[in-house]
Amino acid sequence: MKLTHHLLFSTALLTLSSAASAAQTICVYDPLGANGEGFSFMKDYTLQAKQWGADITLKPYTNDEQASKDYKDGKCDGLFTTGIRARVFNNFTGSIDAAGEISTEATARVVIYLMANPKLTNDMTSGDTEVVGVSPLGPAYPMVRDKSINSMAKMSGRNFGVLDYDKPQQVIVDKIGAKGVVVDLNTIAGKFISGQVDIIDVPAMAFKALDLGKGIAKNGAIIRYPVAYLTTQILIHPAKFPQGYGAKSRTWVASQLDRQFKTVQRIENAIDSRYWVDLPSSEKLGYDKLLRLARISLVAEGVYNKRMASIAKKTRCLESPSNFDCSMTGE
């Protein structure tokens, strides 16, 4: 009997050792594939991951839907993708990207850094997925083919590109009175450049990567109003990685935030100033209120995470207590 127990125990140890030492594959979405900023960051990440007992191979994707599907189907052990795409796997971290929730780098820094706090460890796991790193992708700005489209009234009736998997965008477009045109990250540039859509919301990082200057051309503009603060996130199937991997990964990714925020700023600064226009101050409060009402309704529906909405509001109101919504309840 003792020999049997010993054999069983030894077999279990060998199984655990084999799982921990096995190589892992991470699907990496980047619109520029292996030549993009995201993939470059993940190459540095894999070098660090060796110290945590992982042996990672990166698999580049230029199609975010396919990358997510392969991760979900178990063809990859991890996934690097946008926060919006990650929301289906983890509603908590996926709600950092909620419309109007974060509009400044200062608020984004605090909220994203919190994702490495051990007090939020339980929020990092949902089903068979663990979020092991959150990084800034930058603010999403409205980009228009006609710079005169600089108010909600002027957006009414216009064709607005809406990601097919992001319900919040359609809700907001409906409230504005625009016409939602379904796009994905592979078709959004082509439809904008060809004029099939008049307006899109994307981060500055997409401007060069997707050649959006061709759509803006001489008459369009980037409206300097952050509709949302977008992120990239690293997800894993934890059973495929060594024990304790997640906490080590989140700590390292958080240590790289300065680098990532500088990348966002560098890319924004590289866009010619002639493309940028400011939202009229008379319009800003109206947008803020519209996004707040949309956000509250989406939290109530479970699309956005209530706990994240509360964390984000507390953070932005500590930064700017005079914000119109800081004295209001509902978030």
C-alpha positions in Angstrom: 0.0 0.0 0.0 2.8 2.4 0.9 4.6 1.6 -2.4 1.3 2.4 -4.3 1.0 5.8 -2.5 4.6 6.6 -3.2 4.2 5.8 -6.9 1.0 7.9 -7.1 2.7 10.8 -5.4 5.8 10.6 -7.7 3.5 10.5 -10.7 1.7 13.6 -9.6 4.9 15.4 -9.0 6.2 14.5 -12.5 2.9 15.7 -14.0 3.1 19.0 -12.2 6.8 19.4 -13.2 6.0 18.6 -16.8 3.1 21.1 -16.9 5.3 23.9 -15.4 8.2 23.3 -17.7 6.2 22.8 -20.9 6.6 25.5 -23.6 3.7 27.9 -24.0 2.4 29.8 -27.1 0.9 33.3 -26.9 -1.3 34.6 -29.7 -0.3 38.3 -30.3 -2.6 40.6 -32.0 -0.9 43.6 -33.6 -2.2 45.4 -36.8 1.4 45.4 -38.0 2.0 41.8 -37.1 5.6 41.0 -35.9 6.6 44.5 -36.9 4.4 46.4 -34.5 4.9 48.1 -31.1 2.8 45.5 -29.3 4.7 42.5 -30.7 8.0 44.3 -29.8 6.8 44.7 -26.2 5.8 41.0 -26.1 9.3 40.0 -27.2 10.7 41.7 -24.2 8.0 40.1 -22.1 9.0 36.6 -23.2 12.6 37.2 -22.1 11.4 38.2 -18.6 8.9 35.2 -18.5 11.9 32.8 -18.6 12.7 34.0 -15.0 9.2 32.9 -14.0 9.6 29.4 -15.4 7.8 29.9 -18.8 9.2 29.2 -22.2 7.0 31.3 -24.5 6.7 31.3 -28.3 4.9 34.3 -29.8 2.5 33.8 -32.7 1.7 37.1 -34.6 -1.8 37.9 -35.8 -3.1 40.8 -37.8 -6.6 39.7 -37.2 -7.8 40.2 -33.6 -10.9 38.0 -34.0 -8.8 35.0 -35.2 -6.3 35.5 -32.4 -9.1 35.5 -29.8 -10.7 32.5 -31.3 -7.5 30.5 -31.4 -7.0 31.3 -27.7 -10.5 30.4 -26.8 -10.2 27.1 -28.7 -7.0 26.2 -26.8 -4.7 26.6 -29.8 -2.8 29.2 -27.8 -2.0 29.2 -24.1 -2.1 33.0 -23.9 -3.4 36.0 -25.7 -2.2 39.6 -26.2 -5.1 41.7 -27.5 -7.1 44.9 -27.0 -9.0 45.5 -23.7 -12.3 45.7 -25.7 -11.7 42.3 -27.2 -10.5 41.0 -23.8 -13.8 42.0 -22.2 -15.5 38.7 -23.1 -12.9 36.9 -21.1 -12.7 39.2 -18.1 -15.5 41.8 -17.6 -13.5 43.6 -14.8 -10.3 44.5 -16.7 -12.2 44.7 -19.9 -14.2 47.6 -18.5 -11.2 49.9 -18.1 -11.9 50.7 -21.8 -15.5 51.8 -21.0 -16.7 54.9 -22.8 -16.0 58.1 -21.0 -14.7 56.3 -17.9 -11.1 57.5 -18.2 -10.1 60.6 -20.1 -6.7 61.6 -18.8 -3.3 59.9 -18.6 -3.2 60.6 -14.8 -6.4 58.6 -14.2 -5.3 55.9 -16.6 -1.9 55.5 -14.8 -3.5 54.9 -11.4 -6.2 52.5 -12.6 -3.9 50.5 -14.8 -1.2 50.3 -12.1 -3.9 49.0 -9.7 -4.3 45.9 -11.8 -1.0 44.6 -10.3 -2.2 45.1 -6.7 -2.5 41.8 -4.8 -5.8 43.0 -3.4 -7.4 42.7 -6.9 -5.9 39.2 -7.5 -9.4 37.5 -7.5 -10.7 40.0 -10.1 -7.9 38.9 -12.5 -9.4 35.4 -12.9 -12.6 34.6 -14.7 -13.4 31.0 -15.8 -10.2 29.5 -17.3 -8.6 32.8 -18.0 -6.3 35.0 -15.9 -5.3 38.5 -16.8 -1.6 38.8 -16.3 -0.9 42.3 -17.5 -2.6 45.5 -18.6 -0.9 48.3 -20.6 -2.0 51.6 -22.1 -3.0 51.7 -25.8 -4.0 55.3 -25.5 -7.1 57.5 -25.8 -9.6 56.7 -28.6 -10.4 59.9 -30.5 -13.1 60.6 -33.1 -11.6 60.8 -36.5 -13.8 62.4 -39.2 -13.6 62.8 -43.0 -15.0 66.3 -42.7 -13.7 68.6 -39.9 -17.0 70.4 -39.9 -18.5 67.4 -38.1 -17.5 68.7 -34.7 -20.7 68.5 -32.7 -23.4 65.9 -31.9 -25.9 67.7 -34.0 -23.6 67.5 -37.0 -22.9 63.7 -36.4 -26.6 63.0 -36.6 -27.4 61.0 -39.7 -23.7 60.4 -40.5 -22.2 56.9 -41.0 -20.3 55.9 -37.9 -18.0 52.9 -37.8 -19.0 50.5 -35.0 -17.0 47.4 -34.0 -19.2 44.4 -34.5 -18.3 42.9 -31.1 -18.5 46.1 -29.0 -22.2 46.8 -28.0 -21.4 50.1 -26.2 -20.3 51.8 -29.5 -23.7 51.1 -31.0 -25.5 52.3 -27.9 -23.6 55.6 -28.1 -24.0 56.0 -31.8 -27.8 55.5 -31.4 -27.9 58.2 -28.7 -26.0 60.6 -31.0 -28.4 59.9 -33.9 -25.7 58.7 -36.2 -26.0 55.5 -38.4 -23.9 52.6 -37.2 -22.0 50.8 -39.9 -20.5 47.5 -38.8 -16.7 47.3 -39.1 -13.9 45.2 -37.6 -10.2 46.0 -37.1 -9.5 44.6 -40.6 -12.2 46.6 -42.4 -12.4 49.9 -40.4 -9.5 51.6 -42.3 -10.8 50.6 -45.8 -14.3 51.8 -45.1 -13.1 55.1 -43.6 -10.7 55.8 -46.4 -13.3 54.9 -49.1 -15.9 57.1 -47.5 -18.3 54.2 -46.5 -18.1 55.6 -42.9 -17.7 59.3 -42.0 -16.6 58.9 -38.4 -14.5 56.3 -36.4 -13.2 56.2 -32.8 -9.7 54.8 -32.7 -6.4 55.5 -30.8 -3.7 57.6 -32.3 -1.6 54.4 -32.5 -3.9 53.3 -35.3 -3.4 56.4 -37.4 -0.1 55.3 -39.0 -0.6 51.6 -38.6 -3.9 51.7 -40.6 -2.9 54.6 -42.8 -5.9 56.6 -41.7 -4.4 59.9 -43.0 -5.8 58.8 -46.4 -9.3 59.0 -45.0 -8.8 62.3 -43.2 -6.9 63.8 -46.2 -7.3 67.6 -46.5 -10.8 68.0 -45.2 -10.9 65.7 -42.2 -9.6 65.9 -38.6 -8.8 64.1 -35.4 -11.0 65.6 -32.7 -9.1 66.0 -29.5 -11.7 64.5 -27.2 -10.9 61.1 -25.6 -14.0 59.0 -25.9 -12.4 56.2 -23.9 -8.9 55.2 -22.7 -8.0 51.9 -24.4 -5.7 49.2 -23.2 -3.9 46.1 -24.3 -4.1 43.0 -22.1 -2.2 39.7 -21.7 -4.4 36.8 -20.9 -3.5 33.2 -20.1 -4.9 29.8 -19.4 -3.2 29.5 -15.9 -3.2 25.7 -15.9 -0.6 26.0 -18.8 1.8 28.2 -16.8 3.8 27.7 -13.6 2.2 28.3 -10.3 2.4 32.0 -9.2 3.1 33.1 -12.7 0.2 35.6 -12.9 1.4 37.8 -10.0 4.9 38.0 -11.2 3.8 38.9 -14.7 1.4 41.6 -13.5 4.2 43.1 -11.4 6.6 43.3 -14.3 4.0 44.7 -16.7 3.2 47.4 -14.2 6.9 48.2 -13.9 6.9 49.0 -17.6 4.0 51.6 -17.6 6.3 54.6 -17.9 7.8 53.1 -21.1 4.3 52.3 -22.4 2.9 55.7 -21.7 5.9 57.4 -23.4 5.2 55.2 -26.4 1.6 56.4 -26.5 2.7 60.0 -26.2 5.5 59.6 -28.9 3.0 58.2 -31.4 0.5 61.0 -30.7 3.2 63.7 -31.0 4.3 62.2 -34.3 0.9 63.0 -36.0 1.1 66.3 -37.9 -0.6 69.1 -35.8 -2.7 70.1 -38.8 -4.8 67.0 -38.3 -5.9 67.9 -34.8 -8.9 70.0 -33.9 -10.3 70.8 -30.5 -13.9 70.0 -29.5 -15.8 73.2 -28.9 -16.0 73.8 -25.2 -19.8 74.2 -25.6 -20.0 70.6 -26.8 -17.7 68.9 -24.2 -20.2 68.8 -21.3 -22.9 67.4 -23.6 -20.6 64.6 -24.6 -19.6 63.9 -21.0 -23.2 63.6 -19.9 -24.1 61.4 -22.9 -21.3 59.0 -22.2 -22.1 58.9 -18.5 -25.7 57.9 -19.1 -24.7 55.3 -21.7 -22.1 53.9 -19.2 -24.6 53.6 -16.4 -27.1 51.8 -18.6 -24.4 49.4 -19.8 -23.3 48.7 -16.2 -26.9 47.9 -15.3 -27.0 45.4 -18.2 -23.7 43.8 -17.1 -21.8 44.8 -20.2 -19.5 47.0 -18.1 -18.3 45.9 -14.7 -19.8 47.9 -11.7 -16.7 47.4 -9.5 -14.5 48.8 -12.2 -16.8 51.7 -12.8 -16.6 52.6 -9.1 -12.8 52.4 -9.0 -12.5 54.6 -12.1 -14.9 57.2 -10.8 -13.1 57.4 -7.5 -9.8 57.8 -9.2 -10.9 60.5 -11.7 -12.7 62.4 -9.0 -9.6 62.4 -6.8 -7.8 63.9 -9.7 -10.5 66.4 -10.7 -13.1 66.7 -7.9 -14.8 69.6 -9.8 -16.0 67.2 -12.6 -19.7 67.5 -13.0 -20.4 63.9 -12.0 -18.3 63.7 -8.9 -21.2 64.9 -6.7 -23.7 62.5 -8.4 -24.6 59.0 -7.6 -25.3 56.1 -9.9 -21.8 54.9 -10.6 
